[in-house]
Amino acid sequence: QVELVESGGGSVQTGDSLRLSCVASGRAFIPYAMGWFRQVPGKERVLVASVSWGGGVIDYADSVKGRFTLSRDNAKNTVYLQMNNLKPEDTAVYYCASTLQAYMSHKNERAYDVWGQGTQVTVSS
């Protein structure tokens, strides 16, 4: 059974940085796409960063481009989300996600069907 465990959330000030980590267990890390979503109360989860099943392609939502960096360490079965220059609008619960099926496109939000428990990120002004 696949399990994703996030860590690294917290409360910070505008302009600060945080790094989220997500460790996957229960299966091989490759070839499964990985993504970071975020959700605020009353709204749907939004994909903010994702990496292809092989790790060679990374994409970002426009709202985080230039500030967030996703990296993938296949040897450690871990993906990271480095978040710099945080803004109050980044406040959300952040979820790590993957797919049950191999070789799925990391850009397809509907393909993600394995979820971590979420970690809260709060940015105050």
VOBA-1610 file (N, C-alpha, C; in pm, whole numbers, padded with zeros to 5 digits, always signed):
BEGIN
Gln+00084-00120+00000Gln+00000+00000+00000Gln+00087+00125+00000Val+00056+00215-00091Val+00134+00337-00104Val+00100+00433+00010Glu+00201+00494+00065Glu+00180+00595+00167Glu+00268+00715+00139Leu+00210+00834+00152Leu+00283+00959+00136Leu+00276+01035+00268Val+00390+01079+00316Val+00395+01150+00443Val+00467+01282+00422Glu+00394+01393+00447Glu+00453+01526+00431Glu+00506+01576+00564Ser+00598+01669+00553Ser+00646+01741+00671Ser+00701+01875+00626Gly+00719+01965+00722Gly+00785+02091+00692Gly+00698+02214+00692Gly+00567+02199+00712Gly+00483+02317+00717Gly+00507+02399+00843Gly+00441+02513+00848Gly+00456+02597+00966Gly+00400+02736+00944Ser+00424+02823+01040Ser+00380+02962+01033Ser+00501+03053+01016Val+00497+03137+00914Val+00609+03224+00882Val+00557+03363+00848Gln+00651+03455+00827Gln+00619+03591+00787Gln+00635+03605+00636Thr+00572+03708+00583Thr+00587+03739+00441Thr+00736+03752+00407Gly+00775+03687+00297Gly+00913+03691+00252Gly+01000+03578+00304Asp+00950+03504+00400Asp+01026+03392+00455Asp+01021+03271+00361Ser+01094+03167+00402Ser+01101+03044+00323Ser+01062+02923+00408Leu+01013+02822+00341Leu+00986+02692+00401Leu+01020+02584+00299Arg+01055+02468+00351Arg+01076+02354+00262Arg+00987+02239+00309Leu+00902+02194+00219Leu+00817+02079+00246Leu+00884+01954+00192Ser+00865+01844+00262Ser+00917+01715+00219Ser+00802+01614+00212Cys+00817+01521+00122Cys+00716+01415+00109Cys+00790+01284+00082Val+00775+01191+00173Val+00839+01061+00159Val+00735+00958+00118Ala+00765+00886+00013Ala+00675+00782-00037Ala+00725+00645+00007Ser+00633+00560+00045Ser+00669+00424+00084Ser+00565+00327+00033Gly+00601+00201+00028Gly+00506+00097-00011Gly+00517+00051-00155Arg+00600+00118-00232Arg+00618+00077-00371Arg+00743+00148-00425Ala+00781+00112-00547Ala+00891+00182-00613Ala+00853+00327-00639Phe+00951+00414-00634Phe+00926+00557-00654Phe+00905+00589-00802Ile+00979+00520-00884Ile+00966+00536-01029Ile+00883+00418-01080Pro+00791+00436-01174Pro+00767+00554-01259Pro+00632+00620-01228Tyr+00630+00695-01121Tyr+00504+00760-01080Tyr+00524+00911-01071Ala+00429+00981-01132Ala+00431+01127-01122Ala+00408+01169-00977Met+00463+01284-00941Met+00445+01339-00807Met+00403+01485-00820Gly+00318+01527-00730Gly+00273+01666-00734Gly+00250+01723-00596Trp+00254+01855-00590Trp+00218+01928-00470Trp+00093+02009-00501Phe-00010+01987-00422Phe-00133+02063-00432Phe-00147+02150-00307Arg-00234+02251-00319Arg-00270+02326-00199Arg-00419+02355-00201Gln-00471+02372-00082Gln-00615+02392-00068Gln-00643+02490+00045Val-00730+02586+00015Val-00778+02677+00119Val-00924+02642+00147Pro-00974+02674+00264Pro-01112+02637+00299Pro-01212+02689+00198Gly-01302+02600+00156Gly-01408+02638+00064Gly-01371+02635-00083Lys-01245+02599-00111Lys-01202+02593-00251Lys-01142+02457-00283Glu-01132+02427-00412Glu-01076+02301-00455Glu-00924+02300-00442Arg-00871+02180-00436Arg-00726+02167-00436Arg-00671+02211-00571Val-00557+02278-00566Val-00495+02330-00688Val-00354+02273-00698Leu-00319+02228-00816Leu-00185+02176-00839Leu-00089+02293-00854Val+00011+02301-00770Val+00106+02413-00776Val+00240+02374-00834Ala+00276+02247-00823Ala+00402+02202-00879Ala+00395+02052-00900Ser+00458+02005-01007Ser+00452+01862-01035Ser+00577+01820-01111Val+00608+01692-01100Val+00727+01637-01165Val+00687+01508-01235Ser+00745+01488-01351Ser+00713+01371-01431Ser+00758+01243-01363Trp+00705+01132-01410Trp+00731+01004-01346Trp+00879+00968-01347Gly+00954+01019-01443Gly+01097+00992-01449Gly+01179+01099-01381Gly+01114+01211-01353Gly+01184+01319-01285Gly+01244+01424-01376Gly+01229+01409-01507Gly+01297+01500-01597Gly+01223+01628-01630Val+01094+01633-01600Val+01014+01751-01634Val+00942+01800-01509Ile+00954+01929-01484Ile+00888+01990-01368Ile+00805+02108-01417Asp+00686+02121-01366Asp+00599+02232-01404Asp+00544+02301-01280Tyr+00513+02429-01297Tyr+00464+02510-01186Tyr+00341+02589-01228Ala+00255+02612-01131Ala+00145+02706-01154Ala+00204+02846-01165Asp+00138+02931-01241Asp+00188+03068-01261Asp+00203+03141-01128Ser+00118+03110-01033Ser+00118+03182-00906Ser+00243+03157-00822Val+00318+03051-00853Val+00435+03019-00771Val+00564+03017-00852Lys+00556+03036-00982Lys+00676+03035-01066Lys+00776+03139-01018Gly+00901+03096-01012Gly+01006+03186-00969Gly+01024+03193-00819Arg+00930+03137-00744Arg+00940+03138-00598Arg+00949+02997-00540Phe+00881+02903-00600Phe+00880+02765-00552Phe+00968+02678-00642Thr+01034+02582-00581Thr+01116+02488-00656Thr+01087+02346-00607Leu+01048+02264-00701Leu+01025+02122-00670Leu+01149+02044-00709Ser+01186+01952-00624Ser+01296+01862-00656Ser+01257+01720-00615Arg+01320+01628-00680Arg+01284+01487-00660Arg+01411+01407-00639Asp+01419+01336-00528Asp+01533+01250-00498Asp+01486+01106-00506Asn+01510+01044-00619Asn+01461+00908-00639Asn+01528+00808-00545Ala+01649+00835-00506Ala+01721+00743-00417Ala+01658+00743-00277Lys+01597+00855-00240Lys+01536+00867-00107Lys+01384+00857-00112Asn+01329+00832-00229Asn+01183+00826-00245Asn+01116+00952-00190Thr+01175+01063-00219Thr+01130+01189-00158Thr+01119+01299-00262Val+01015+01380-00248Val+01005+01504-00324Val+01002+01619-00226Tyr+01057+01729-00270Tyr+01065+01848-00187Tyr+00997+01965-00258Leu+00949+02057-00180Leu+00898+02182-00236Leu+00962+02296-00157Gln+01059+02358-00217Gln+01123+02474-00157Gln+01041+02598-00190Met+00994+02665-00089Met+00907+02781-00107Met+00977+02905-00054Asn+01011+02994-00144Asn+01079+03118-00108Asn+00987+03238-00129Asn+01023+03347-00066Asn+00946+03471-00080Asn+00796+03445-00062Leu+00763+03381+00047Leu+00624+03344+00072Leu+00536+03466+00092Lys+00412+03452+00046Lys+00314+03559+00054Lys+00191+03511+00131Pro+00114+03602+00184Pro-00008+03560+00257Pro-00100+03473+00171Glu-00103+03498+00043Glu-00190+03418-00045Glu-00140+03275-00066Asp-00022+03245-00014Asp+00029+03107-00018Asp-00025+03026+00100Thr-00093+03090+00190Thr-00148+03020+00305Thr-00248+02915+00259Ala-00226+02792+00301Ala-00310+02680+00259Ala-00261+02553+00328Val-00339+02448+00311Val-00290+02314+00344Val-00227+02258+00217Tyr-00105+02213+00230Tyr-00031+02160+00117Tyr-00032+02007+00122Tyr-00064+01948+00008Tyr-00074+01803-00002Tyr+00025+01750-00105Cys+00092+01646-00069Cys+00172+01570-00163Cys+00080+01467-00228Ala+00101+01441-00356Ala+00013+01347-00426Ala+00090+01269-00530Ser+00034+01152-00561Ser+00091+01070-00667Ser-00023+00995-00736Thr+00014+00903-00821Thr-00085+00828-00898Thr-00072+00678-00870Leu-00183+00611-00872Leu-00179+00466-00856Leu-00125+00398-00981Gln-00153+00459-01095Gln-00106+00402-01220Gln+00029+00461-01256Ala+00113+00378-01311Ala+00244+00423-01355Ala+00233+00498-01487Tyr+00334+00577-01514Tyr+00350+00646-01643Tyr+00236+00745-01672Met+00171+00794-01569Met+00067+00896-01591Met+00133+01032-01607Ser+00066+01119-01682Ser+00118+01254-01701Ser+00110+01332-01571His+00219+01399-01535His+00220+01478-01412His+00134+01602-01423Lys+00098+01639-01547Lys+00020+01760-01567Lys-00130+01735-01551Asn-00171+01610-01549Asn-00312+01576-01541Asn-00357+01573-01396Glu-00424+01679-01353Glu-00464+01687-01212Glu-00556+01573-01173Arg-00635+01526-01265Arg-00732+01419-01233Arg-00664+01284-01214Ala-00537+01275-01255Ala-00466+01147-01246Ala-00420+01117-01103Tyr-00416+01219-01021Tyr-00363+01202-00885Tyr-00468+01138-00795Asp-00435+01024-00738Asp-00532+00953-00655Asp-00470+00891-00531Val-00349+00934-00500Val-00285+00894-00375Val-00244+01023-00306Trp-00282+01040-00180Trp-00264+01168-00112Trp-00197+01150+00024Gly-00118+01249+00057Gly-00066+01256+00193Gly-00170+01319+00283Gln-00132+01335+00409Gln-00227+01386+00508Gln-00238+01537+00507Gly-00145+01603+00441Gly-00148+01748+00433Gly-00067+01813+00544Thr-00011+01929+00512Thr+00063+02007+00610Thr+00026+02154+00594Gln+00000+02220+00705Gln-00047+02358+00702Gln+00069+02454+00683Val+00051+02548+00592Val+00145+02658+00573Val+00066+02787+00595Thr+00113+02868+00687Thr+00047+02995+00717Thr+00148+03107+00704Val+00116+03204+00619Val+00204+03317+00596Val+00132+03444+00641Ser+00189+03512+00736Ser+00127+03634+00787Ser+00203+03757+00736Ser+00129+03865+00723Ser+00190+03988+00671Ser+00251+04072+00781
//
